[in-house]
Amino acid sequence: MITDHGLLQILSRSKDATAVYDDENLRIRFANDAMLTIWGKNISVVGKTFEEAIPEIAGQPFGGLLKTVWKTGETYKATEMPATLVIDGEQKTSFFDFEYCAIKNLVGDTIAILHTAADVSDRKHAREQLGIKHIREQELMDELSASSDRIQRANDDLSAINRDLNASNENISRLNTRLLESEMDFRRLVAQAPVAILVFRGPELVIELANPPMLEILHKDASIVGRPILDSMPELRGEPAVALIFEVYRTGKGSNGYDVPVKMMHHGVTEIRYFNFCYRPLLDNGVVVGVMDLAVEVTDQVLARMNLEAIIAEKTTLEENLRANERRLQGILDTMAEGVVIVDHSGRPIYANPMAQKIMGLSETQFLDRAYNDTKWQNERLDGSLLPIENHPMQVVLQTGMAIYDQEIGVVFPDREKIFISVNAAPLIDAHEQVSGCIVTFTDVTNRIKTLREKDDFISVASHELKTPLTSLKASLQILSRLIPADAGMQAKMVQQANRSMDKLSDLVNVLLNTNKVSQGQFQIHKTTFILADLISDCCQHVRTTGTHTVRLEGDLQLEIMADEQLIDQVIVNLVNNAVKYAPDSKDIIIDVRRETDAVKISVTDFGPGIPAEKQKHIFDRYYRAEHNIQVSGIGLGLYICAEIIRKHGGRIGVISELGKGSTLWFTLPLI
Ligand code: ADP
């Protein structure tokens, strides 16, 4: 049987750290070297209590655990429990696997505790290291997997980007195609646009596009394309419209122009044409690369407008002139010595100048209120007979459209003395060639008519008074000429002379008496039928006798007419005598008898000096005598009497004459 000592010897040999406690105070009975090493103590600790031996253990669980094992008798095992011990003077924590094994006696009481321990610090550290490594590895693994995820995601992103890139590339190529197409579209658009378009590129404005309407405007062909504008059209240098294109290129600001004149060449001729245009910069990424020019030629419109403006200006000037003329005319009318009245187509006055108002003794309103045929005034012929309304000058003009000259009429007022006026009237013709009214000018000839009347009265009285002594004087002279023999020489000659003068004197008195009768309408016509040529032939005898002129009778020499033979004789004698008187140097006198539709026309032609045109209309007036180079006696009554005789027969009388070539005095007689 092994003794306690022997057992302890065995235990001391054990490599495992072993200690034995043999009372409840945990008195160390035994501790082998391994245990002492763990404790950092020497053999002196044997016999001491656990707490005495290892004072630094206080506060750690080991003492308590040992006591529990002692008490309970239950073994306690622990692994890798830390214990802090003072080793070689230094506190050091190590980890231990240990067992507190209660050794019991037969009755079960604890008689000792076998304490075995092993320092597992290294293992623990190793494991811990392993754990850290593992953790690091895990972390690395995690990191790796995170990186993988990231890479995966990056890959995903990349492939998405790739896809996008591909899509973008496709887009770009589509856009490129579209761009190409749209550029072609643009070119097509420009080419087909109905409006003229020029597209310039670069600072020199190189013509890139010029559509047909533009080429037509410029009178150029496609050869201008590809050349700078001023190279292809040097004539445009200095034109403001072209300078503006350069400015648009420079500033990038668009510009519009309206009715802008441009000097252009066509077939070597410079002409100014007008344009409306619109210049727009062409931008590439915000940079001006060219200019587009849209132009519409408005030359015709501008010229038409200018023309219109010129017409309007001309019209304005004309209107101003017209107004000035109107004012002048008004001034003239206001101050005229003649009365002027304008009547409308119905004969109602629409204007009467101050002199007209004065002559008629009416205010303007009174005047404008009265027609020419108003019963408030009565119109008479010069002989005092009533002037039928159809013979009133205004009525004649309005009815016939023919002008009336110097018709003298009397106007009888209810409340003042009768006046005489000499009237000229002319028709006013409208745009449709219709008589729209008439303009009448008249002068107050009352004084002249009165003087004429007084003259007539005097001549009437004088000729009457002369008639009786002349008759007895003529009778005495005839007796005397019979008493004096024809060979009585000087006496006989003087008596003949006295007789001739007496004849002239009595002719003159007869004319004067006749005139008086004629002017007062106091003569009767006694119509008989006779051959006109016979009458003419007879009454020209005296001319043939004197031999100064030859009278040739032409025309219808058999024509018979019905008229007052004596009065017609008087007319023809008068006309032939005038031809002799006023054409002394021309021998020929032609009397022509010509039948017209319902009248006969008798013309007496001489080849003398003729009658000035302005005087022709007056030669049938009473006492009118035109001036002549030659001194011819007369009193201006012959043609007046002729005219009255012809008028009384219902015929017409007139004159055709050219200065220096002769005169034809003619009259007509109606053929019944
Ligand atoms: P008188 O012969 O007495 O002057 P008339 O009445 O016969 O008057 O003629 C009027 C005027 O007409 C004349 O003064 C004359 O100037 C012009 N006259 C008439 N007949 C002729 C004629 N045959 N040639 C030129 N002048 C004429």
Residues whose N, C-alpha, C, O or C-beta is under 5 A from the ligand:
A	BS01	ADP	N578 A579 Y582 G610 I611 I619 Y624 R625 A626 S633 G634 I635 G636 L637 G638 L639 Y640 S663
